[in-house]
Amino acid sequence: MAYTLQAVVAKSGTFPDIVLKKLQVLRLRCGIDMIPITTAAQDFYGIPHCPLTDGDAKDILPQLLDLCETLSESCKAAYIEAEFFGGDGTQANFLLSEGKVISPLVLSQNAINEALRFLGVNKGKYGDEFEAVGLSWKRFTDDWNSNDLPAE
């Protein structure tokens, strides 16, 4: 089973009111909004597919950093990434606040849950924060759209 995700997440309603091409804000559970970095957005902004988890990333690419800094101008946010195939893979995150990176790049099996906890997500009745917000709903970034999101 494959799973890939590239997205920026923040508390619902806190992304800046700017219009950026090829991006849409989706409302997840637990008061979290997500902006998927789809193939169209990757092509438009010059961001490769899974740049942090696909290889030995040590630094955040400038084009990814610029986009994430813009999206976090007025809020706390996190860039999250995951790439799994056949049970093998990893996750990544970096945290932002008011347009600045405030954490080192994290590559670990629990990076997305850590980022969601940073944003105040409580797993509640779910197995972890990843499941609580509904990130298990879709298996590929390009499959996320506003028409079929999981209900609260």
N, C-alpha and C positions, 0 to 999 in steps of 0.2 A: 504494500500500500504506500502510495506517495502522498506527501503533504508539503506544500510550499506556501509561505506567507511573507509578504513585505507590506508593512503598513505603519502609519503613525497613529497613535491613540492618545486621547486626552479625556478629561471629564466632559460630559455632555454640555454643549453650549459654550465651551470656552475657546474653541478655535477662533482665530480672528475672522472678522467679516470681510475677507478679501476673496476675490474670485481668481482662482488659479486654474489654468487650462488642464484638462484631462484628469481632474481630481473631483471626487465627490465625498461628502461626509455622510457616513452611515451611523445610525443609532443602534448600538448593541445593548445588551442587558446590563444591569448594575450601574447605570448612569455613565456609560462609556461611549464616546464617539470614536469612529475609526475612519481613516482615509486610506483606502487600499492603494498601494503603488502598483497598479496594473501594468501589463505589457505596454499599453498605449502611453501611460504616464512615464514608464521607464524610457521608452523611445523618445518622447518629447523632452524630458529633462536630462537625458544622457546618463541614466542610472542603469548599471548592469543588473541582470537577474541575480538575486541573492548575493550581493557583493561581500557580505560579512561571513556568511556560512559556507559559501562555495569557494573553498580554498583556505589560505592562511592569512586572513585579514588581520592587520595590525593597526591600521588607521581607517578613519572614516573618509570616504571619497568626498572631495570638495563639492561636487554637484549634489550629492545626497545631503551633506551638511548644510549647504545653502537652503535647500528646500525645507529641511527640518527646522532650521532656525527661523525661517519665515513663518512656518506653521505654528511655532511655539512662541511667537512674539508676545502674546498676552496671556500665556497659560503655562502650566506644567504639562509636559507631553513626553512621550517615549516613542522612539523608533523601535519596532519589533520585527524580527525576521526568523523564519524557521525553514529548514529544508530537511526532509526525511524521505528515504526510499527503502522499502523492505525492512523497516525497523531501525536502520542506521541513519544518523543525522544529528543535527544540533540546532540550537536556538541562539539568537543574539539580541542584544538591546543596547541602546544608549539613551540616557535620560537628559531632558532639556527643561529649562525654566526661563521664561521671559527672553527667548531668543538665543540662549546660550547653553552649550553642553555643560552639564554639571556632574557627569560621571564618566569614568573610563568605559571603553567598549567592553561589553561582557559577552563571552561565548561560553554557554553552559547548557545543560539539559533543562534548566529551570529558569532561563533568562526571561521568558515572557511572563511567567508568574511573578517574578521579582519586579518587573516593570509595572504590571497591573497593581501589585501591592503598593508601589510608589504612588500610584494614582488613587489609592484608597479603596480598591476593590477587596471585598471580603468574600471568600468562597462560599459561605453560607451552607446550604444543603448540597452543594456540588462537590465533586472530588478535588477540584483545585480552581484557581482564579481563571485559568484558560477556559475551562468548561463553564464556569459561572457567567462569563460575559458572552459566551456562545461561539468562541473561535473554532470549536470543533464542527460547526455547522457546515462549513465548506472546506474542500481539500486543496483548492488552488486560489491564489489571489484573484485571478481574472474571473472567477465564479461569483465573487461577492457583488451584489447589487441591492438596490433599495427595495426591490419588489418582493423579496422572500426571506426576510430576516427573522431569526427566532424571537418569539414573544417573551415578555418578562416572566 
